[in-house]
Amino acid sequence: MNAVLKGKVLNSCKGVSQPQRPGTVRMEDMQRLVHLDLKGAPPKVEYYEKIFPLMRKWGATGLLIEYEDMFPYWGPLSEISSEHTYSLECIASILRLAEENCLAVIPLVQSIGHFEFVLKHDKFKSIREVPNYPMALCPSNEDSLLIVCMMIDQVMEVHPGIRFFHIGADEVYHLGVCEKCKSRMSEENLSPQQLFLIHVKAVLAHMKSAYPTITCIMWDDMLRHAELPVLISSGLGDMVEPMIWHYLSNFQLPIDIFEKYSKVFPNIWIASAFKGATGANAYVTNIAYHIDNHIVWLNVMAREGSKFKKIQGCAVTGWQRYDHYAVLCELFPQALPSLGICLLTLQQGSFTAEVHTTVSQDLKFLSLIPLNPYQRSPVPPCQFPGSDIYTNMIAYLYLSTNYEEFVNDERVLTWMNDYMMEKRFSNPVHIEPILAQCSIILDSFRKIHSQLEASLKEVFYTHTVEEWLKVFVEPKIKRMSDVIEKGKVQLGNQ
């Protein structure tokens, strides 16, 4: 293990974390983390070498790395890891590249919810809160805490020298429903929310005991509706810093949330999004939407920041799957222009023409980056790590629009509907132009399939390339091929 991890990630680079004057919010004082969601489409390690310098140039100071099953757990936890998991050598390389680019690393290990990658395995089904659902572990099962702590310990061993650790703890949809929890709540007079808080506190107690120099972070959503006395009595205020996440383009969190948190937590974090927040199966990023999300956060920080001793920083999240069982959403290279604009907007405190121009030039766009690809504006030539993926994805978006228009076209629905095809009841005067248009679209899909396959292979491993093409492109190719085959049968019957 130690031979693999040559040197600690010391985070000694200038600007990683500076003291902040009480009652002020200064963008340059805050940490700006880029979230790497590795539960889908983990890039090849050499891709990080190309993008970390860009992140740093745009003002990033760190990485929030959510490994999920891409971490190479060992011993009793070995089967948690994906068959495609990063090796310890790969992780050592990522940490080295991060250190070289002055990017502090914060690992994230889920501790109660979003636990599908563990609970899907037969070995760990016994700690499910609901036997049929693999999302949340049972906080009343003594094995649950043991497994979480073992996972944390293994990740900590591979990340020496870090200062912060994220325990997840968001979106726990099943609490207090199993017989163990019901019995415990009855005996100890607890609510489901208190069960959650007690479990989180136990995880944090392990962190404080085993790693006293580490500051812990957790997602805030499970705390939002807790009454102030419950939060205060939980004792979490001295043990963890909440990361308040909000990804919408207009602010919709409870109006009293900052006032309440300020009475419990001296320091907070916030979390915005540069991708992966506008649709579970979206594959192209609407940059304008995410700019609005960051502007909303800048306004909120200016208004509410003085309530806290310090806003530690902002994690700019980029979700790759909505959960372990979801399809992939927007791939990282496709969203790199959005990341650049969001990071620089955050650093500068506003979105300006200068921000837009700077990122466009950094990514070698011949003109300004289009902010909303759904408007079908021309995409200027560009050259950056993964730019072929970016341009091919937008080309695929435009082609998919043509596809949707075709399959919902009145002619197709009228003269080539399934009933007419089954009865072989058709008129060539209608079928022939439909097939001609279908052939053009099919040829375009086959071409974009080939282009996407080649560009995706540059950045991603084979399993990601295969998944993306099979989910998004190949079903459309099959449907168009079926239309042509059925049409030919009809024409042959005339």
C-alpha positions as CSV (number, residue, x, y, z in Angstrom):
1,M,0.0,0.0,0.0
2,N,2.6,2.6,1.1
3,A,4.8,1.8,-2.0
4,V,1.9,2.8,-4.2
5,L,1.2,6.1,-2.3
6,K,4.4,8.0,-2.8
7,G,4.1,11.1,-0.8
8,K,1.1,12.8,0.9
9,V,-1.3,15.2,-0.6
10,L,-0.2,18.2,1.5
11,N,-2.5,20.8,0.0
12,S,0.2,23.4,0.6
13,C,-0.4,25.4,-2.6
14,K,-1.1,29.0,-2.3
15,G,-4.7,30.0,-2.3
16,V,-6.2,26.6,-1.2
17,S,-7.6,28.0,2.0
18,Q,-7.1,31.5,3.3
19,P,-8.5,33.0,6.5
20,Q,-11.8,34.7,6.1
21,R,-12.8,37.8,8.0
22,P,-15.8,37.2,10.2
23,G,-19.0,38.5,8.7
24,T,-17.7,38.8,5.1
25,V,-18.0,36.6,2.0
26,R,-15.1,37.0,-0.4
27,M,-15.0,34.7,-3.4
28,E,-11.2,34.6,-3.4
29,D,-11.2,33.3,0.2
30,M,-13.5,30.4,-0.5
31,Q,-12.6,26.9,-1.7
32,R,-13.9,26.0,-5.1
33,L,-14.2,22.3,-5.5
34,V,-14.9,20.3,-8.6
35,H,-17.1,17.3,-8.0
36,L,-15.9,14.1,-9.7
37,D,-18.8,11.6,-9.7
38,L,-17.2,8.3,-10.5
39,K,-20.2,6.1,-10.2
40,G,-20.6,6.6,-13.9
41,A,-18.2,7.1,-16.8
42,P,-14.9,7.3,-14.9
43,P,-12.3,8.8,-17.2
44,K,-9.0,7.3,-18.0
45,V,-6.4,8.6,-15.7
46,E,-4.5,10.4,-18.4
47,Y,-7.5,12.6,-19.0
48,Y,-7.1,14.1,-15.6
49,E,-3.6,15.2,-16.6
50,K,-5.2,17.3,-19.3
51,I,-8.1,18.8,-17.4
52,F,-6.6,19.5,-13.9
53,P,-4.5,22.5,-15.2
54,L,-7.6,24.0,-16.8
55,M,-9.6,23.6,-13.6
56,R,-6.8,25.3,-11.7
57,K,-6.7,28.1,-14.2
58,W,-10.4,28.7,-13.8
59,G,-10.1,29.1,-10.0
60,A,-10.6,25.6,-8.7
61,T,-8.8,24.9,-5.4
62,G,-9.8,21.3,-4.9
63,L,-11.7,18.1,-5.9
64,L,-14.6,16.4,-4.2
65,I,-14.1,12.8,-5.4
66,E,-17.1,10.5,-5.0
67,Y,-15.6,7.1,-5.8
68,E,-18.6,4.9,-5.1
69,D,-17.7,1.5,-6.5
70,M,-14.6,2.8,-8.4
71,F,-12.6,2.6,-5.2
72,P,-10.6,-0.6,-4.9
73,Y,-11.9,-1.8,-1.6
74,W,-10.1,-4.9,-0.2
75,G,-10.6,-7.6,2.3
76,P,-14.2,-8.1,3.5
77,L,-15.2,-5.2,1.3
78,S,-13.6,-6.4,-1.9
79,E,-16.9,-7.3,-3.7
80,I,-18.2,-3.7,-3.4
81,S,-15.8,-2.6,-6.0
82,S,-16.8,-2.6,-9.7
83,E,-15.0,-4.9,-12.0
84,H,-13.8,-1.7,-13.7
85,T,-12.5,-0.1,-10.5
86,Y,-9.5,2.2,-10.4
87,S,-6.4,0.4,-9.1
88,L,-4.4,1.8,-6.2
89,E,-1.8,2.9,-8.7
90,C,-4.5,4.8,-10.7
91,I,-5.6,6.6,-7.5
92,A,-2.0,7.4,-6.6
93,S,-1.6,9.0,-10.0
94,I,-4.8,11.0,-9.6
95,L,-3.7,12.3,-6.2
96,R,-0.2,13.2,-7.6
97,L,-1.8,15.1,-10.5
98,A,-4.1,16.9,-8.1
99,E,-1.2,17.9,-5.9
100,E,0.9,19.1,-8.9
101,N,-2.1,21.4,-9.8
102,C,-2.7,22.6,-6.3
103,L,-6.0,20.9,-6.0
104,A,-6.9,19.7,-2.5
105,V,-8.6,16.3,-2.5
106,I,-11.8,15.6,-0.4
107,P,-13.0,12.0,-0.7
108,L,-16.7,11.3,-0.3
109,V,-18.0,8.1,1.1
110,Q,-21.8,7.6,1.6
111,S,-22.7,6.6,5.1
112,I,-26.4,5.7,5.1
113,G,-28.3,6.6,1.8
114,H,-27.4,6.1,-1.8
115,F,-25.9,2.8,-0.7
116,E,-27.0,0.8,-3.7
117,F,-23.5,-0.1,-4.7
118,V,-23.1,-1.9,-1.4
119,L,-26.6,-3.2,-0.6
120,K,-27.1,-4.8,-4.0
121,H,-24.7,-7.5,-3.0
122,D,-26.0,-10.6,-1.3
123,K,-23.4,-10.3,1.4
124,F,-24.7,-7.0,2.6
125,K,-28.5,-7.4,2.0
126,S,-29.0,-8.0,5.7
127,I,-28.2,-4.4,6.6
128,R,-30.9,-3.0,4.2
129,E,-33.6,-0.9,5.9
130,V,-36.2,-2.3,3.4
131,P,-35.4,-5.8,2.3
132,N,-36.6,-5.2,-1.3
133,Y,-34.9,-1.8,-1.7
134,P,-31.1,-1.4,-1.8
135,M,-30.9,2.4,-1.2
136,A,-30.6,2.9,2.6
137,L,-28.9,0.8,5.3
138,C,-30.5,0.1,8.6
139,P,-29.2,2.5,11.3
140,S,-30.3,0.0,14.0
141,N,-28.3,-2.9,12.7
142,E,-24.9,-2.9,14.4
143,D,-23.2,-4.2,11.3
144,S,-24.2,-1.0,9.4
145,L,-21.8,1.2,11.4
146,L,-19.0,-1.3,11.2
147,I,-19.2,-1.5,7.4
148,V,-19.4,2.3,7.0
149,C,-16.4,2.8,9.3
150,M,-14.5,0.1,7.5
151,M,-15.1,1.8,4.2
152,I,-14.0,5.1,5.5
153,D,-10.9,3.6,7.0
154,Q,-9.8,2.1,3.7
155,V,-10.4,5.3,1.8
156,M,-8.6,7.3,4.5
157,E,-5.6,4.9,4.2
158,V,-5.3,5.8,0.5
159,H,-5.6,9.5,1.1
160,P,-3.0,10.5,3.6
161,G,-2.6,14.2,4.4
162,I,-6.1,15.3,3.6
163,R,-7.9,18.0,5.7
164,F,-11.6,17.3,4.9
165,F,-13.8,14.2,4.5
166,H,-17.3,14.1,3.1
167,I,-19.7,11.5,4.6
168,G,-22.5,12.0,2.1
169,A,-25.8,11.3,4.1
170,D,-28.2,12.8,1.5
171,E,-31.6,11.6,0.2
172,V,-32.3,8.8,2.8
173,Y,-35.7,7.8,1.6
174,H,-36.4,5.0,4.0
175,L,-35.9,5.6,7.7
176,G,-37.5,3.8,10.7
177,V,-39.5,1.3,8.6
178,C,-37.8,-2.0,9.4
179,E,-38.8,-4.0,12.5
180,K,-35.5,-3.3,14.2
181,C,-35.9,0.4,13.8
182,K,-39.6,0.4,14.8
183,S,-38.8,-1.5,18.0
184,R,-35.9,0.8,18.8
185,M,-38.0,3.9,18.2
186,S,-40.7,2.6,20.5
187,E,-38.3,1.6,23.2
188,E,-36.1,4.8,23.1
189,N,-38.9,7.2,22.1
190,L,-37.2,8.3,18.9
191,S,-38.4,9.7,15.6
192,P,-37.0,8.5,12.2
193,Q,-35.2,11.8,12.0
194,Q,-33.5,11.2,15.4
195,L,-32.5,7.7,14.2
196,F,-30.8,9.4,11.3
197,L,-29.0,11.9,13.5
198,I,-27.8,9.3,15.9
199,H,-26.3,7.2,13.1
200,V,-24.6,10.2,11.5
201,K,-23.2,11.2,14.9
202,A,-21.8,7.7,15.4
203,V,-20.1,7.9,12.0
204,L,-18.7,11.4,12.9
205,A,-17.6,10.1,16.3
206,H,-15.5,7.4,14.6
207,M,-14.0,10.1,12.4
208,K,-13.2,12.3,15.3
209,S,-11.6,9.5,17.3
210,A,-9.6,7.9,14.5
211,Y,-8.8,11.1,12.5
212,P,-8.9,14.0,14.9
213,T,-7.4,16.5,12.5
214,I,-10.0,15.9,9.8
215,T,-13.0,18.3,9.3
216,C,-16.1,16.4,8.2
217,I,-18.7,17.5,5.7
218,M,-22.2,16.2,5.0
219,W,-25.0,17.0,2.6
220,D,-27.6,19.1,4.3
221,D,-30.9,18.0,2.9
222,M,-31.8,15.6,5.7
223,L,-31.3,18.4,8.2
224,R,-33.5,21.0,6.4
225,H,-36.8,20.2,8.1
226,A,-35.4,19.4,11.5
227,E,-36.6,21.6,14.3
228,L,-33.8,23.9,15.7
229,P,-33.9,22.2,19.2
230,V,-33.5,18.8,17.6
231,L,-30.5,20.0,15.7
232,I,-28.9,21.6,18.7
233,S,-29.5,18.6,20.9
234,S,-28.1,16.3,18.2
235,G,-24.6,17.6,19.0
236,L,-23.7,17.8,15.3
237,G,-22.8,21.4,15.4
238,D,-19.3,20.7,16.7
239,M,-18.7,17.6,14.6
240,V,-19.6,18.4,11.0
241,E,-20.0,21.2,8.4
242,P,-23.2,21.0,6.3
243,M,-22.9,21.4,2.5
244,I,-26.1,23.1,1.4
245,W,-26.9,21.8,-2.1
246,H,-29.2,23.6,-4.5
247,Y,-29.1,23.1,-8.3
248,L,-32.0,25.1,-9.6
249,S,-31.9,28.3,-11.5
250,N,-34.2,30.1,-9.0
251,F,-33.8,29.6,-5.2
252,Q,-36.3,27.3,-3.6
253,L,-34.9,26.2,-0.3
254,P,-36.8,26.9,3.0
255,I,-36.6,30.6,3.7
256,D,-35.3,30.1,7.3
257,I,-32.7,27.6,6.5
258,F,-29.7,29.9,6.9
259,E,-31.0,31.4,10.1
260,K,-31.5,28.0,11.6
261,Y,-28.2,26.6,10.5
262,S,-26.3,29.6,11.8
263,K,-27.5,28.8,15.3
264,V,-26.0,25.3,15.1
265,F,-23.1,25.3,12.6
266,P,-20.3,28.0,12.6
267,N,-19.1,27.0,9.2
268,I,-21.0,25.8,6.1
269,W,-20.4,24.9,2.5
270,I,-22.6,25.3,-0.5
271,A,-23.0,23.1,-3.6
272,S,-24.0,24.3,-7.1
273,A,-24.0,22.3,-10.3
274,F,-22.3,22.6,-13.7
275,K,-24.0,19.5,-15.1
276,G,-26.1,16.5,-14.2
277,A,-29.0,18.5,-12.7
278,T,-31.5,19.1,-15.5
279,G,-32.6,15.5,-16.4
280,A,-31.7,12.0,-15.4
281,N,-31.1,11.0,-19.1
282,A,-29.9,14.4,-20.4
283,Y,-26.7,14.2,-22.5
284,V,-26.1,17.8,-23.5
285,T,-25.6,20.6,-21.0
286,N,-27.6,23.9,-21.0
287,I,-24.8,26.2,-19.8
288,A,-27.2,29.1,-19.4
289,Y,-29.2,27.2,-16.8
290,H,-26.1,26.5,-14.7
291,I,-24.9,30.1,-15.0
292,D,-28.2,31.1,-13.4
293,N,-27.7,28.6,-10.7
294,H,-24.4,30.2,-9.8
295,I,-25.7,33.7,-9.9
296,V,-28.5,32.7,-7.5
297,W,-25.9,31.3,-5.1
298,L,-23.7,34.4,-5.4
299,N,-26.7,36.5,-4.4
300,V,-27.7,34.2,-1.6
301,M,-24.1,34.2,-0.2
302,A,-24.0,38.0,-0.3
303,R,-27.3,38.1,1.6
304,E,-26.8,35.3,4.1
305,G,-23.0,34.8,4.5
306,S,-22.6,37.2,7.4
307,K,-24.7,34.9,9.6
308,F,-21.8,32.4,9.7
309,K,-18.3,32.5,10.9
310,K,-17.2,31.2,7.5
311,I,-18.6,29.9,4.2
312,Q,-15.8,27.4,3.6
313,G,-16.4,27.0,-0.1
314,C,-18.5,25.8,-2.9
315,A,-18.6,22.3,-4.5
316,V,-19.5,22.7,-8.2
317,T,-21.2,19.3,-8.7
318,G,-21.3,17.3,-11.9
319,W,-23.5,14.3,-11.4
320,Q,-22.9,11.4,-13.7
321,R,-25.9,9.2,-12.7
322,Y,-28.8,10.2,-10.6
323,D,-28.3,7.0,-8.7
324,H,-26.5,3.7,-9.0
325,Y,-29.1,2.2,-11.3
326,A,-29.8,5.2,-13.5
327,V,-28.4,5.6,-17.0
328,L,-25.5,8.0,-17.6
329,C,-26.3,11.7,-17.9
330,E,-24.1,14.4,-19.4
331,L,-20.5,13.2,-19.8
332,F,-17.7,15.3,-18.3
333,P,-15.9,16.3,-21.5
334,Q,-19.2,17.5,-23.0
335,A,-19.7,19.7,-20.0
336,L,-16.2,21.1,-19.7
337,P,-17.2,24.4,-21.2
338,S,-20.0,24.7,-18.6
339,L,-17.5,23.8,-15.8
340,G,-15.1,26.6,-17.0
341,I,-17.8,29.2,-17.1
342,C,-19.3,28.2,-13.7
343,L,-15.9,28.1,-12.0
344,L,-14.8,31.5,-13.4
345,T,-18.2,33.0,-12.6
346,L,-17.8,31.8,-9.0
347,Q,-14.3,33.1,-8.7
348,Q,-15.1,36.5,-10.3
349,G,-18.4,36.9,-8.4
350,S,-20.5,37.4,-11.6
351,F,-20.9,36.2,-15.2
352,T,-19.5,38.7,-17.6
353,A,-18.5,39.0,-21.2
354,E,-14.9,38.6,-20.0
355,V,-15.7,35.3,-18.3
356,H,-17.4,34.1,-21.5
357,T,-14.5,35.2,-23.7
358,T,-11.8,33.8,-21.4
359,V,-13.2,30.3,-21.2
360,S,-14.0,30.3,-25.0
361,Q,-10.4,31.2,-25.7
362,D,-9.0,28.6,-23.1
363,L,-11.0,25.9,-24.9
364,K,-9.9,27.3,-28.4
365,F,-13.4,28.1,-29.6
366,L,-13.2,30.2,-32.8
367,S,-16.1,32.3,-31.4
368,L,-18.0,32.4,-28.2
369,I,-19.2,29.1,-26.5
370,P,-22.9,28.7,-27.3
371,L,-24.7,28.8,-23.9
372,N,-27.9,26.9,-24.8
373,P,-27.4,24.0,-27.3
374,Y,-31.1,23.4,-27.4
375,Q,-31.5,26.6,-29.4
376,R,-29.7,24.8,-32.3
377,S,-27.2,27.6,-32.9
378,P,-24.1,26.7,-34.9
379,V,-21.3,25.2,-32.8
380,P,-18.0,27.0,-33.6
381,P,-14.9,24.8,-34.1
382,C,-13.1,24.2,-30.8
383,Q,-10.1,22.2,-29.5
384,F,-9.9,21.0,-25.9
385,P,-9.5,17.7,-24.1
386,G,-12.6,15.8,-25.2
387,S,-13.8,18.5,-27.7
388,D,-14.8,15.8,-30.2
389,I,-17.2,14.4,-27.6
390,Y,-18.6,17.8,-27.1
391,T,-19.2,18.5,-30.8
392,N,-20.5,15.0,-31.6
393,M,-22.9,15.1,-28.7
394,I,-24.4,18.3,-30.0
395,A,-24.6,16.9,-33.5
396,Y,-26.4,13.9,-32.0
397,L,-28.8,16.2,-30.2
398,Y,-29.7,17.9,-33.5
399,L,-30.0,14.6,-35.2
400,S,-32.2,13.2,-32.4
401,T,-34.5,16.2,-32.9
402,N,-34.9,15.3,-36.6
403,Y,-35.6,11.7,-35.5
404,E,-38.3,12.7,-33.1
405,E,-39.9,14.9,-35.7
406,F,-39.8,12.0,-38.2
407,V,-41.3,9.3,-35.9
408,N,-44.1,11.7,-34.9
409,D,-44.7,13.0,-38.4
410,E,-48.3,12.9,-39.5
411,R,-47.3,10.9,-42.6
412,V,-45.6,8.1,-40.6
413,L,-48.4,8.0,-38.1
414,T,-51.0,7.9,-40.8
415,W,-49.6,5.7,-43.6
416,M,-47.0,3.6,-41.7
417,N,-48.6,3.0,-38.4
418,D,-48.3,-0.5,-36.9
419,Y,-51.8,-1.5,-37.8
420,M,-51.4,-0.7,-41.4
421,M,-48.1,-2.5,-41.5
422,E,-49.6,-5.6,-39.9
423,K,-52.5,-5.7,-42.4
424,R,-50.1,-4.9,-45.3
425,F,-52.4,-2.1,-46.3
426,S,-50.4,0.7,-47.8
427,N,-49.9,2.9,-50.8
428,P,-46.4,3.2,-52.4
429,V,-47.0,6.9,-53.1
430,H,-46.8,7.5,-49.4
431,I,-44.3,4.8,-48.4
432,E,-41.6,5.7,-50.8
433,P,-40.9,9.3,-49.6
434,I,-41.1,8.1,-46.0
435,L,-38.4,5.5,-46.6
436,A,-36.2,8.0,-48.4
437,Q,-36.3,10.4,-45.5
438,C,-35.8,7.5,-43.0
439,S,-32.7,6.3,-45.0
440,I,-31.1,9.7,-44.7
441,I,-31.7,9.8,-40.9
442,L,-30.5,6.2,-40.5
443,D,-27.3,6.9,-42.4
444,S,-26.7,10.0,-40.2
445,F,-27.1,7.9,-37.1
446,R,-24.7,5.3,-38.3
447,K,-22.2,8.0,-39.0
448,I,-22.6,9.7,-35.7
449,H,-22.4,6.3,-33.9
450,S,-18.9,5.7,-35.5
451,Q,-17.8,9.2,-34.6
452,L,-19.0,9.0,-31.1
453,E,-17.4,5.6,-30.6
454,A,-14.0,6.9,-31.7
455,S,-14.2,10.1,-29.6
456,L,-15.5,8.4,-26.5
457,K,-12.7,5.8,-26.6
458,E,-10.2,8.6,-26.3
459,V,-11.4,9.5,-22.8
460,F,-13.4,6.5,-21.4
461,Y,-13.0,2.8,-20.9
462,T,-14.8,0.3,-23.1
463,H,-17.7,-0.3,-20.7
464,T,-18.6,3.3,-20.7
465,V,-18.4,3.6,-24.5
466,E,-20.6,0.5,-24.9
467,E,-23.2,1.7,-22.4
468,W,-23.6,5.2,-23.8
469,L,-24.0,3.9,-27.4
470,K,-26.4,1.1,-26.4
471,V,-28.6,3.4,-24.3
472,F,-28.7,6.5,-26.5
473,V,-27.8,5.7,-30.1
474,E,-28.4,2.1,-31.0
475,P,-32.2,2.0,-30.1
476,K,-32.8,4.8,-32.6
477,I,-30.7,2.9,-35.3
478,K,-32.8,-0.2,-34.6
479,R,-36.1,1.7,-34.9
480,M,-35.2,3.4,-38.1
481,S,-33.9,0.0,-39.5
482,D,-37.2,-1.6,-38.6
483,V,-39.1,1.2,-40.4
484,I,-37.1,0.6,-43.6
485,E,-37.5,-3.1,-43.3
486,K,-41.3,-2.9,-42.9
487,G,-41.5,-0.3,-45.7
488,K,-39.7,-2.6,-48.1
489,V,-42.0,-5.5,-47.2
490,Q,-45.0,-3.2,-48.1
491,L,-43.5,-2.1,-51.4
492,G,-42.7,-5.7,-52.2
493,N,-46.4,-6.6,-51.9
494,Q,-47.6,-4.1,-54.4
